[in-house]
């Protein structure tokens, strides 16, 4: 199956998911370090179901947590993108920006580069007005990416989907709106 990019950044390509992605994502979601800030490792079936949900989300909304590849090598490194969230909180319903990358791609600036490009896609092509991002309070690496892409912390909350996992339930939320993003994007 031919894989076409929906959009690109300098080093990354963002596309819809294919069956060929299953093995890579199954491995990523079974990695203890990658999944450190999530309640549990995902089984093969759970990873395949996740990809199916992301494909349906893309068909419905025109965006998702996109399969993300390094343009130079075509290596699938995980996902970066946007998903509609409607769980009960002070910040939702809202579009969330998120990322999960395999360990071999860490420390190369891919999450920041990809998230920045996804914000551009959200505000210029999708016409969205606001984007949120959440993570567990102990996930300093994700929080760092949120800050680097210009988001500001707007609160802390107990994630309603994580009530059975108290060690992961305390979360933080960041936000950026279109006007702030435009100001941050203007050349100095």
C-alpha positions in Angstrom: 0.0 0.0 0.0 1.4 3.4 -1.0 1.9 5.7 2.0 1.1 9.4 1.3 1.9 12.2 3.7 -0.8 14.5 4.7 1.8 17.1 5.6 5.5 17.2 6.4 7.9 19.1 8.7 11.6 19.6 7.9 12.5 16.0 8.9 9.1 14.2 9.5 6.2 13.0 7.4 2.7 12.6 8.9 0.2 10.1 7.4 -2.8 7.9 8.1 -2.2 4.4 9.5 -1.7 1.2 7.5 -1.7 -2.5 8.4 2.1 -2.4 7.8 2.4 -0.2 10.9 1.0 -2.8 13.3 4.3 -4.6 14.3 6.2 -1.4 15.0 3.4 0.1 17.1 2.9 -3.2 19.0 6.6 -3.2 19.9 6.5 0.5 20.9 3.5 0.0 23.1 5.1 -3.0 24.8 8.3 -1.0 25.8 8.5 -0.3 29.5 10.3 3.0 29.1 8.0 4.3 26.3 5.0 3.4 28.4 6.4 4.6 31.8 3.7 7.4 32.2 0.8 5.2 31.1 -1.1 2.7 33.2 0.1 -0.4 31.5 1.8 -1.9 28.5 -0.5 -2.6 25.6 -1.1 -6.1 24.2 -0.9 -6.7 20.5 -4.7 -6.6 20.2 -4.9 -3.4 22.2 -2.3 -1.7 19.9 -4.1 -2.9 16.7 -7.4 -1.6 18.2 -5.7 1.7 19.0 -4.6 2.1 15.3 -8.2 1.2 14.2 -9.6 4.0 16.5 -7.0 6.5 15.1 -8.0 5.6 11.5 -11.7 6.1 12.3 -10.9 9.4 14.0 -9.0 10.6 11.0 -11.9 9.7 8.7 -14.4 11.5 10.9 -12.4 14.7 11.8 -9.6 15.0 9.3 -6.9 14.7 11.9 -5.6 12.1 14.3 -2.5 11.0 16.1 -0.7 10.6 12.8 1.7 7.8 12.0 5.0 9.7 11.9 8.0 8.8 9.8 11.5 10.2 9.4 11.5 11.5 5.8 15.1 10.5 5.1 14.7 6.9 6.1 10.9 6.3 6.0 11.3 4.8 9.5 8.1 4.8 11.5 9.0 6.4 14.9 5.5 6.5 16.5 2.8 9.1 16.5 2.4 12.8 16.8 -0.9 14.6 16.2 -4.3 15.8 17.3 -7.3 14.0 18.8 -10.7 15.2 20.0 -11.1 14.6 23.7 -14.4 14.8 25.5 -13.8 13.2 28.9 -15.1 15.2 31.9 -12.8 18.0 32.9 -12.5 21.8 33.1 -10.6 21.8 29.8 -12.7 19.5 27.7 -14.2 19.0 25.2 -11.2 20.1 23.2 -8.6 19.0 20.7 -5.5 17.5 22.3 -2.0 17.4 20.8 0.0 14.4 21.8 2.9 12.2 20.9 4.4 8.8 21.6 7.7 7.9 20.1 9.8 4.8 20.2 13.0 5.0 22.3 15.4 5.0 19.4 14.0 8.3 18.2 14.3 10.1 21.6 16.6 13.1 22.1 16.6 14.2 18.5 13.9 16.9 18.7 11.3 15.0 16.8 8.5 15.5 19.3 9.0 19.2 19.4 9.4 19.5 15.6 6.4 17.3 15.0 4.2 19.0 17.6 5.1 22.4 16.2 4.1 21.3 12.7 0.9 19.8 14.0 0.0 23.1 15.7 0.6 24.8 12.3 -1.7 22.3 10.7 -4.4 22.8 13.4 -4.5 26.5 13.3 -3.8 27.2 9.5 -5.4 24.3 7.8 -8.1 23.0 10.2 -9.0 26.5 11.5 -9.0 25.4 15.1 -8.9 28.1 17.8 -7.4 26.3 20.8 -5.4 23.2 21.5 -4.7 21.5 24.8 -2.2 18.9 25.9 -2.1 16.8 29.0 0.3 14.4 30.7 0.9 12.9 34.1 2.5 15.3 36.6 5.7 13.3 36.6 6.2 13.3 32.8 8.7 16.1 32.6 9.8 15.2 29.1 6.3 15.7 27.6 5.8 18.9 29.7 9.1 20.2 28.3 7.8 19.7 24.8 4.6 21.6 25.7 6.6 24.5 26.9 8.9 24.5 23.8 5.9 24.7 21.4 4.6 27.8 23.3 1.9 26.2 25.4 1.1 27.5 28.9 0.0 25.5 31.9 -3.6 26.1 32.8 -4.2 23.6 35.6 -3.9 20.3 37.3 -6.6 17.6 37.4 -7.4 14.0 38.3 -7.8 12.3 34.9 -11.3 10.7 34.9 -10.1 7.8 32.7 -7.3 6.9 35.1 -9.2 6.5 38.4 -8.2 2.9 38.6 -4.5 3.9 38.3 -3.9 6.4 41.1 -0.1 6.6 40.4 -1.0 8.0 36.9 -4.2 9.9 37.6 -2.7 13.3 38.7 -2.3 15.1 35.5 -1.4 18.6 34.2 -3.0 20.5 31.3 -1.4 23.0 28.9 -3.1 25.1 26.3 -2.3 27.4 23.4 -4.8 29.4 21.3 -4.4 30.6 17.7 -3.5 34.2 18.5 -0.8 33.2 20.9 0.6 30.7 18.4 0.5 33.4 15.6 2.4 35.8 17.8 5.0 33.1 18.7 5.3 32.1 15.0 6.0 35.7 13.7 9.7 36.2 12.7 11.5 38.5 15.2 
